[in-house]
Amino acid sequence: MMEILTLTGLWQLQDEEGHISTEVQVPGSVYNDLLEAEIIADPFYRDNEKNSKDIMQREYRYSRSFDVGNDIYQSDRLELICEGLDTLTSIHVNGHLIANTNNMHRTYVLDIKPYIQLGTNDIEIHFHNTLDYIAHKQEASYLWGVETTVDGFPHIRKAHSSYGWDWGPQLPDAGIWRDIYLKAHNTARIQDVYMTQHHTEEQVELDLRLELESWSSEQLNVEVIITTPDGQLIQSRYQAESGIQSFTMAIDQPQLWWPNGYGNQPLYTVAIELFDGAMKVDEQKYTIGLRNIRIKQEPDTWGETFEFEINGVSIFAMGANYIPEDNLLPRTSKEKTEILIRDCIDANFNCIRIWGGGIYPDHNFYDLCDRYGLIVWQDFMFACAVYDMTDEFAANIKQEAIDNIRRLRHHASLGIWCGNNEIESAIVDWGFPKTEKMKEDYIKQFEVLLADVAAQYDPNTFYWSSSPSSGGSFDNPSDPNRGDNHYWDVWHGLKPFTEYRSFHFRFCSEFGFQSFPSLKTIETFTEPEDRNIFSYVMERHQKNDGANGKIMYYLSQNFKYPKDFSSLVYASQLLQAEAMKYGVEHWRRHRGRCMGAIYWQLNDCWPVASWSSIDYYGRWKALHYFAKRFFSPILLSACEEGKKVALHVSNETMNSFTGNVSWKLRSTTSDLYLQGVQSVEINSLSSTSVVELDFTSLLTDDDMRSAYLEYSLDNVACDRVSEGVLLFSVAKHFILNPVTITTEWSEDESTFELKLTSDELAKYVELEFTDLDAKWSDNYFDLCPDYVKKITLNKTSLAPSVTLETLQSALQIRSAIDMAD
């Protein structure tokens, strides 16, 4: 039977000069290990990042001893498996150089049988200075890359963002960042497994293509055991031989896997056991979902569709772009990642894009997406740079792609492979020197090599050469009528939020707007004297040049000047949330023409001002609460043009919806103008204008500063499904009255409930606690008079010691009227 000897655990870390020697945990990294050992200061605090980069100008060595018993020593095959080495290394076993590595994204499988001895063995892994390496490479052969990083980063296969990005620090870490172990085999082993699903109405036929290796004369047998979601077993046994062969298993009455919001996520376990004669010598286990998934591209009235089709159903993709969860990768954990994925589900995501400048996440990430129902748009790890397609580089990235395709292709959540982020559009549209070789190398890399690897190793998953793209070959990659788009004129181009309504992209896979993180998060990396957005420290934690000024520009267009630092942070989050709301609601109203809105970005890798909707410490910004509302499966949205308003219902569910739309035209300076109720019935997977209102004869120009439209959607059980408030002027000119918000607390076994009422319109009501964090069922909402707003807190999200009295005393409430003097 195959045996594994883990090498995770305690290692010794030393630097080349002998100044550092400390015991560390593997998996780990140099920065994290030195921080844990209190040898360096926190690189995220104040401006410590500035000096932390120098730490990586040295060489480091990880070493340990391990014991090999007789069973492993006598095995037929003995390999050292390194699932993650960051990045330039020399590996020595018992004094012998085993390999040099140069790719953080690869899994290295190294034959070490000739170098292993019975009993005690020594392993050393030397990590070489990547900063000098890329500097020398860049001096010899210049490669363009985005300017916010360390110059020369395209020369090395390491997470680009570890060298900095316009939201991340320059902390190019090193270390054994994933599992490392010995694997011993006897007589035979399973080299590879690929599964293809053939769906009919009552059955899924599962084709298993196995690659087996045998160095025995005994008969090989393969046993396949499928465990259904309800625990039933489907078993078959086959004779086999060394090489590639295929077997078929039938699954009757299949339970289909669906993305979040469209159905359940039942998962099947497929166990493949290999027998050499009567002895089991190897096994592999996979968790799969039964589903058909493709990108549907068909000509239509506007151009060509670009949409995810799941089990024959075209869905509107809703979600955000994911970046590495921490610049110090060992500080991520299964628990933190699960919280992040659950936050996506809580905000009604059905899709997540893995951006191409970071890392390929570990199995746990995709397991969670399988379980919770997030379709994964998976970039290969290339972004905003050009590469030199030498034979060595081509061989390296080919194996990188093979390693990761084989590792991830069985996941139910995997929806698309994408060659890179923004490189095709950069070569066409961005202002840097271009050469013919650059274009030729691009085609070789993304439209030939990676396309061929994807077709060979995962033909069941759609491959897209770049994002954005209209199909490749530099053919107008930002064409709004084909493919996917990245739209940045709102933010980088300083266009108003309403500009989103000028575009009807087929699929918008990037668009975003910045804000500051929670004040509590800012307090973790600043001192009181730093808390001015133009201070040195605050600007060190802003990596997009001039971005704090952009926030102030948009602030001047929308809000009055905030009275203090806390109010400015609050206002920045409102701006961000409103910007994204304009885009998403517009595209959802045009479902069918547009079929995806994936905003930039979900998370942060350190405490920073950025485009994220969840900050580094997991605190939801206003945007994430807004996303929960604008990604709601049933959405009521308002589109105004002057004094005319159209109310739309978007139904992103598999069932028709019946309910009532209510609206009230009100004023903060006088009584109710007008109101109405309209019964609606909306087909599944559709968006429809349900109410057309024209207030031209009713509202004077002066009225526009005090009039607002309150609108809501209830189902037939009179439960509130969606709601909103539309102002007829910019918020800074709108006449808000001082408000009195009344609260009433209660609790049951699992939740705390807060009821709120207001005597006047309260815009952007923020609920916050002084000394604890909470994820509310809703926040940053509008509260209208004569309405009771019910908010809940799950007790499982709070410490057991938190009581109702604790919450009552710690609660702080503010709204837009409190933002300015």
N, C-alpha and C positions, 0 to 999 in steps of 0.2 A: 504494500500500500504506500502511496505517496506520503512523505513526512515533511513537516515544516519545522524549522528551528528559527524562532524569531530572534532578531538582533535589536529589536526596540528595547528601550529601557535606559540604563545608565551607561554613559560614555564619558570620556575625558576630552575636554576642549582646551586646546592650547593655541597661542598665536606664534608666528614664526620667530619673534624676537625673545620669546620666553618670559614675557611680562605677565601673561595670563595663563593660568592653569586652574581649571575648575571642573567639577563633576556636573554633568548636564543630562537632561532627558532627551531621548530621540524617539520619535520625530521632534525636531526643534529647528532653531536657526540661530545664527550668531547674535543678531540683535536681541532676540528674545532671551537667549541664554545669558548674555551679559547683563541684561536688564534684571532677570530673575536673580542673578548672583550679586546684584547691586554694584556691579563694576562700572556701569554707565548710567547716566540719568535718563529719564523718560524722554525719548526723542519727540514725543507729541506735545510736550509741555513748552509753552511760550515759544522761543526761537531755538530750542535745542536741536531741531532738525538741521540747522545750519552747520553745526560742527559734527553731527553724527555721521555724515557721509564719509568723513575722513577715516572712520573706523574700518571701512571696507577697502582702504588702500593697503591693507595688510593681507598676509596669507594666514589661513587657519587650518588646524588639523583636528579631526575627530578620531578617537581611537578607543578600542576596547579589546578584551579577550573573551573567548567563548569556548565552550567544551563541545567536542564532537564525540558521540558514542559510537559503538561498533556498528549498529544498524545503519546509521547515516554514512559512516565511513565506508562501509561495504556496498553502498548502493550503486546501481548501474549508472545513474546520472545524478550529478550534484551541481546545482546552480545557485549563484548569488543573485537574488532579485532585488533591484533597487527601484522602487516605484516613484521616487522623487529626489533628485540630487540637484541642488541649486548652487552653481551651474557648471563651472569649469573645475573638474576634479581629476585627481590621480588616485586610483584605488590600489592599495597594497594588501596582500594577504600573506602572512608569515614572511614578510620581506620581499615578496615577489610583486612586481607591477602587473596587475591584472588587466586594467583598462584605464583609458582617459575618457572622460565624458564632457560633453559641451552643449547639452540640451536639457533644460529644466523640465520640459514638457514630455520627455520620453520615459518609458520604463526600460531599464537595462537588465538584460538576462545574460549572466556571465558564467561560463563554465569554469568552475574552480576546483574540480575534482583532483587535478594533478598537484594542486598546491595545499591541499588540506591534509592534516595529520590527525591520527587518533589522539584524543585528549585535548589539551589546551592549544588554541590557535589565536593569533592576533590579526586584527584588521585595523588599517589606518586609511582614512580618506582625507586627502589634502584638497582644500578649497582655495583656488587661485584667484587673484585680484582681477575682477572683471572690469573695473574702471580703467586700469592701465591697458587692458586688452582691447577694449573698444576704442580708446583714444589712439592707440597705435594703428588699429585697423582703419579708423577714420582718416588719420593722417595719410595713410597709404592709398586709400580709395574712398572718396567721400560718398556717403549715402544720405539722402534727405530723410528727415523725420521731423515730427512736430516740435516746435521750439520750446515747449515747457518741460522737456525732458533733458537728460544728460546727452550731449551730442554723441552720435555714433551708436545709439542703442540698436539700430537694425542689424548690426553685425553679429549679434549674439541671440541665441534662442533662449531667452529668459523673459519673464513677464515684463512687457514694455513699461507698465505702470510702476514697476519697482524703481525705475529711473526717473519717476515723476510723471505727472500729467496735469491737466488744467483743473484738477480737483484733488491731486495726491502729492505727497512729499517725495523727495529724492532720497530714498533709503534702500539702496540695492543690496538686499540681504543675501545671505548664503547659508547653506546647511543641508542636513538630511531632513527634508521637509515632509516626506511621506514614509510609509513603512519600508523596512529593509529586513530581509530574512533569507535563510537557506531553504531550498526545496530539493528533496531527494526523491528519485523515482527508481522503481525496479520493474523490469521486463517490458512495460508498455505505459503509454500515457495519452491523454487527450490533449492535442495541440490546439484545436480550434473548434468552435461551434457557431454555426449561423442558422438562424431560424427564419423561415418565411411562412406567412399566413395566407391561406386561400379561403375566402369567406363565401359561404352560401347562406341561405335563409335560416337553416336549422343546424348548420355545422360549420366548424372551422377545421380545415385540414392543415396540420402543422408539419411542414417539411423541415427536417433537421439535417443539415449538411455537416458531417463530422470529419475532422482531420485527425487521424490516429497515427501514432508512431510506436512500433514494436521492435524489440530486439530479442524476441523469444520465438521458439518453434511451437508453442502451445496455441490452441484455438482461441481467438479473441471473441468475446461476447459483449454486447452492449445492452444494458437495461435502461429503459426510459420510464420514469415515474412522474406523471403529471398530477399535482394536487390541485383540485379546484378550489375556488374561494370558500365553499362550504365544506371542505375537508374530504371530498370524495377522491378516490385514486383511479387513475387511468394508467395501466402498465402494459408494456410490451418488451419482449426480449428478441434481439437480433444477433445473428452471426455477423462477424465483421473481420476486417483484415487491415493491415497497415496501409495508410494512404487516405484518400478522400472517398467517402461514400455517403449516401443519403438514405434517410428513413422517414416514414410518414406516420403520423399519429392523428387520429380523428377525435375531435372534441364535440360532442353532441350538446344541443341546447346551450350554446356558448353565452356567457355573460359578458357583454361588451363593455370596454373601457371608454369613458367619456371625459372630456375636460370639465373642470369645475363649472357648474351651472347648467349642464346639459344632461346629466345623468350621473351614475355612480362610477366608482373606480375599482371594480373587482380585479383582483390580481391572482394569477396562477403561478405555482412553483413548478419548474421543470428541472428534475434531477436526472443527470446522465451518469451512469455508473459503468465503468469499464472493467471487465473480468479477463484475466489471463488464465484460461482453464477454469478452475473453481475459485481462484483467488481474486478478490477485488483489488485492483492496483491503482485506480484513479477514479475521481468523480468531480463533476462540475454542477453547480446549482445556479439557476437563473430565476428571477421573478419577472414575469411578463404580463402585459395586458393584451387582450384580444381586441384589435381595432384596425381599421383601414384609415390611413392618414396620408394626405397628399396636398401639394399646392396646386390649386386649380387655376389654370391660365387659359382663358377662352376669349375670343373676340366678342365685343359687345358694342353698345351705342357709343361709349366714351373712349374705347381703345381696347384694352385687354385686362381681364380680371387678374387679381392676385389675391388669393384667399386660401385659408386652411379649410379643407374639406375632411370632416371626420365621420366615418361610417356613412358616407353619402350625404352629410349635412354640412353646408357651408356656414361657418361661424364668423362672428365679428371678434377678432382677437383684441383682448384688453389686458394691458399689463405694463411692465416697465423694464428697463435695461439694468442688468445686474453686473456689478464690478466685484473684484475681490473684497471679502468682508473685513479684511485687516491687512495693512501693510506688513505687519508681523504675522505671517501666516499661522504659526503655532497657537496664536491666541484665538483662532476660530475653534469651534467645537460643534459636535453633532447637535447639542442642545441649543446653541445660539442659532445655528442654521435652521433648525426646525421652527424656532420662534419667528425667524424672518419669513420662512415660507408660509407659516400660518398667518402672519401679518398680510401677506399677499392674498391669501384666500379670504381673510376677513374684509379686505378691500375689493372683493369680487373679481380678482384677476382670474384669467383663464390661460395666460401665456406669460412667459418670461424670456427675455433675450440675454444670452451669455455673450457679453461684449468681447471683441477680439483682441484687446490689448492687455488682458490679465492672465488668468490661468484657466485650464480646464478643471472644473470642480471635481471633487471626489465622488465616489459611488453614493455616499450618503445623500448628497444634494439631489441626485437624480432619483434615488429611492423615494425621497420626500415628494418630488414632483410627480412621481408615479402615484403615490398614495393620495395626494391631495388634489391632483388633477390639473397640473400646469403643463401646457405644451411648451417644450423647450426649443427656442430658436438658438442653435449652437453655431457661433462663429468659430472658425479656426483662429489660432492666436497670432493674427497679423492685423496691424492697425496703423493708419496714418503714417506710413513710411514706404520706402522702396527698398528692394532687396537685390543682392547680386546673385544671380542664378548660376553659380559655379557648380561643377559636378558634385563637389563635396557638400555644398549647401542643399542642393536638390535631393541628394541621398538622405541627408539628415532630416529634412522636413517631410520627406516621403515616409520615413519610418515613424516620425512623430505622428503623422496622420493615421498610419496603420495602427499604431499602439492605441490611440484614443478612439478610433472608430471601433476597433475590436472590443474595447473596454465598455463602450457606451451604447452600442447599436441595438441591444436587446431591450432597452428601456421603453416602456409604453409612452412615456412623455416626450421622447425625441421626435421632433416634427420636421426639422430642416437642418441641413449642414450648409453653412455659408463660408465662403473662402476668406473673406476679410472685411474689415470695417473701413469704409470711406476711401480706399486706395484708388479704385477706378475713377470715382468722381474727383478725387484730388488731382490725378494726372490730367483730367479734362479741364477742370475749372479752377484749381488753386494756383496761386502765384508763386511758383518756384521753377527753377530751370528744368526743362524736360529734354530728354534725348530719345532717339529711336531705340537704343538698347534698353532703356528703361521700359518703354512700352512693350518691346519684344519679350523682355524678362517677365513682365507682368502676365502676358498671355501664356507664356510657358508655365508659370507658377500656378496661376489661379484658374485658367481656362483649359489647361491641358493636364498638368501633373496632378493637382488636387482633384480635379474633376474625374480623372481616370482612376485614382485611388478610391474615391467615394463610390464610383460605379462598380469597381471590382469587389470592394469589401463591404459595401452596404447599398446594394442596388435598390433596396426597398424604400430608401429615404431620399427625398428630393435634395439636390445640390444646387446652390445658387452662388454664383462666383463672387459677388461683392454686395455690400449694403452701404449706400443705395445703389440700385442698378435697374436698368430696363431690359437686361438680358445679356449684357456683356459686349465685348469688342469695342468699348468706348463709344457706343451708340447712345448718345444723349442719356447718360446714366441718371439724370434727375428729371426725366420726362414724367410729368404728373399723371399721365394716362396709362402708364405701364409700370410693372414692377413695384418696388418699394421706394420710399422717399425719406430723406432726412430734411427737416425744415427748421431753419434757424434765423429767419429774418425777424421773427419775434425773439428778442434777446440780442443776438449778435448784431442784427441789423436795426435795432431800436424801433422796429415797427410796433404800432399799437396792437393790443390783444385782438381787436376786431379783424386784423389782417388774416387771421386763420380762416375766416369765412370766405376769403377770396380763392381758396384752394380746395379741391376735391380729390385728394390723392387716393390712389387705389389701396395703399397700405402705408401708413406713416410709422416707420420703425424708430425714428428719433425726432424729438422736439422737446424743448425744455426751457426752464426759467429758474434762476438762482434765488436762494434765500439764505439767511443765517440759520444756524442750528438753534436748538433750544437754549434759553439763557442758562439753564443748569449745565448744559454741555459746554457753553462758552466759559463758565466759571471753572471748569476742570483744567483749562489750559491757559488761563489768564490770571493776572492780579487785577485788583480794582482799577489801578491806573491805566490798564490796557484797554478798558471797555469803552472804546471809541472806535467806530468802524474804520477810521483812517489812521489808527495807531499802528506802530511798527509791528506789534505782535498780531493784531487782527489782520493786517495785510500779509503777514507770513502765513496765516491760515486762510488765505484766499489766493488760489493758484491761477485764476483766470485774470489776465492783466486788465486792469481798469474795471473789474466787475463790480466792486463796491460802488463805483461811480455810476455804473449802469443801473444798479438797484435804486440809487438816489434819483436818477433820471426818471425812471418809471414811477417812483414814489411821487415825484413832482407832478406827473401827469394824472395821478389818481387820488392821492390822499393829501391831507394837510400835513405840515411838518410835525413829526412826533415830538412829544414833550420831553422824552428821556430815552436812554439807551434801550431799556426794556421795551418800550413802545415801538422803537425803531425795529427791533428784532421781530416783534409781533407783526408790524406792518409789512416787513419783507416777506414773511410767510403768507400773508394774505395776498400780496401781489402774485407770488408764485402760484398759489392755489387758483386764483382767478384766471391767470394766464392759461393754465392747463385745462381748466373748465371750459373756456372759450373754444379751444381746439377740439377736445374730445366730444363735447355736446354737439358741435357742428358736424363732425364726421359721423357720429352716431345717427344724426338726423338724416344723413345721406347714405344709410346702410344700403348695400348693394353696389353702389359706386365705390365707396370706401369700405374696406373690410378689415381694418386694423389700426389701432392707436396704441403704440408702445412708447411711453414717455421716457425721457432721460431725466433722472435716473432713480433707481430704487433706493440704494444704500450708499453709505460712506465707508472708506477704509481708514479714516482717522477723523478727529474732530475738526470740521472745516466748514466754511461757507461754500455751498455747492448747489447742484441741481437736484439733490436727493429729496425723497419724500419721507425717509426715515433716517435720522442722523446716526452718528457712529455708535452711540450708546443705546440704540434701539428706540429712541423717543420719536413718536409720530409727530411730524410737522403738520401744519394745517393742510398741506397738499394731500397727505395720505387719508385724512378724514374726507376731504373733498373727493378723492378718488373712490372711496367707498360709496359715495353718492353718485358720481358721474359714471361709474362702472356698474351701477346697480342694474340687475337684469331687466327690471322694469323701470324706465326713466321717463319722467316728465321734464321737458326742457323748454325754455322760452327763447325765441329769436325775435329781437326787436329791430325795427327800422323806423327811426323817428318816433312817432306816436302810434305806430301800428305794431302789433305783437301777434306772432303765431305760436301756439302751444303745440308741441309734438310729443307723442308717446313712442318710445323705442322699446320694443319687446324682444329681448335676446334670450327667450326661453323656448322650450319645445312645445309649449301649450299656448292657446289663444288666451287673451286677457280681457276680462270684462270688469268695468268699474265706472267711477265718476270723476270727472275733472271739475274742480271748483276753483273759482277765481274771484278776487276782490280787488277793485281799484280803490286804493286808500290814499290818505294824505297824512303827513305828520303835523299839518297845520289846520286841518278841518276834518269833517266827518267822512264817512264812507261815500265815495262817488257812485259806484256801480258794482254789481256782483252777478255771478251766474254759475250755473251747474250744467254740465254736459255729460250724459252717459256715453261711454265709449266701449267699443269692442275691437280689439287689435289682434290681428293674426299673429301666429307664432313667427319668430325670426323676421320681424319687419319693423319699419318705422313710418309713422303716419302723422301728418298734421291734422289735429282734431278740433282746434278752436282758432278762429281768425278774429282778432279784435282790432278795432280802429277807433282811437280816442281823439282823432284830429279835431272834431267839433267840440269836444268836452274839455280838453286841457289847453290852457294858454301856455305861452312860453315860460311865464313866471311859475306856473303850476309844476313845470317839469322838475323843479328843484325840490319839491316836497311830495310829489305823487310817486306812489310805488304800486306795483302789481304783486299781490300775494297769490300764489297758485299752488294747488296740491292735487294729488291723485290718490284715491282710495279704492280698494277692491270691494267686491260685493259684500264682504263681511264688515265693511266700514273701517278696515285697518288702513292706516296711512302707509302708502307705498313709496311716494316720492313727493318732494315739495321744494319750493324755492321762493325767492323774492327778487323782483326785477326793479332796479332804479332807472328812472328816465334821465338821469344826469350822472356825471362822474361823481364818485363818492365824496371827493373833496368839496364839491359845491352843493351837495345834498344837505338839506336842513334836517338834522337829527335833534331830537329833544332829549334832555336828560332822562334816564330810565331808572325805574325801580324794579329789580328782579327779585322775585320771592322764591324761596326754595323750601322743599319739603322732602325729608329723607325717610326711607323705610328699608327694611331688609327681610330676606327669607333665607333659607338654608344655603343657597348658592350665589345669591347676588345682593348687591346694594342697589337701591333705586333712588334716583333723584328726580323730583318733579319741579319744573321751572315755569313760572309765569312772569309776564312783563306788562307794565302799564302802557308802554309805548314800543314802537319798533326798535328792537335791539339788533344791530348788525354785527355779525361775526362774533358771537358769544364764545368766549374762551373759558374753559374750565381747567383749573390747574390747582395742584396741591403744593404747599410750601416745601415740605421735606420728603415727599415720596412721589414716585412715578405711577401713572395709571393709564390704561388704555380704555377709553370710554366707548360706549356703543355709538356715540356721536359727539362731535365737538366742532368748534368754529362754525356754528350754524346761525341762521337768522331766527329770531324769536319775535313773533307777531303778537299784538294784543289779543286777548280773548282766546288764547290757545294754551293748552297745557302740554309742555314738552317733557316726555319721559326719557330719562337716560339711565342706563344700567352699567354696573361694574361687576365683572365676575370676581368672586372672592378668590378663585384659584390664581388670579393674576396679582394678588396682593399678599403681603406677608400675613401669616396666621394671627399675628398680634394686632393687626389693624382692626379697629372697632368702628362702629357707627359714629361714636363720639369723636374718634380720631379724625375721621373724614369731615365731620361737621366743623371742627375747629381749624382744620388745615385748608379748607376750600377757599380758593380765590377766584372771583369772576370779574371779567372785564369785557367790554364790547367796544365798537368803533368810537363811540362818544367819549370814551376814556383815553383815547390814543393821543389827542392833541389838547393843548390848553385852550 
